[in-house]
């Protein structure tokens, strides 16, 4: 099972400037180098989104039953992918415009990517991300482009070794993808109007749950503490 949590900053009863005041508290448990990197992000929306992502992760893991988790327990590998060595679970973060999302699973590896659908030169950009064996779809509008983009980026993030410049190495095949000698399973998730999002997992037939979170829930604690058994 994969649990997806999301929050919209433009539907909350708080402004971005007010959220920016909370950034230091959202990331206070992170390593100093990571905190410093976030604090230097510009513009403010990006800084807020990054900080909210970490707070959302804390909330999500608590909500899934890992009530002993805090951000100071994270380790970052050579590719800056965060891991929690104390527990057998995987997670991934994504944010775009005013949407922040987090995916958590106790089964296999997981990656998530969300993008706001916006005007782009889709036909030209598709040529940069298609693998040698892939054909460009007949319909090359923005919706199609971001569908393919989020599928490929979710796979790369789940694998944890590479960046968007590796998208042409991801071979898509309907609801699956192949990358780094691994078969990945793709799941579309509807998080907000005007956005496209996909989850990638190396485990088939995953059940996906989606939960929208309010900013008050993140500010109050960071997770529900009445659950004692971590998710399965």
Secondary structure, DSSP 8 states (H G I E B T S, - for coil): -EEEEEEEGGGSSS-HHHHHHHHHHHSTTS-HHHHHHHHT-SSHHHHHHHHHHHHHHHHHHHHTT-TT--GGG-EE-TT--EE-TTSS-EEEEEEETTEEEEEEESSS-EEEEEEE-----HHHHHHHH--TT----S--SHHHHHHHHHHHHHHHHHHTS--GGGGGG-EEETTEEEETTEEEEEEE---STTEEEEEEESSSS--EEEEE--HHHHHHTSS--S--S---
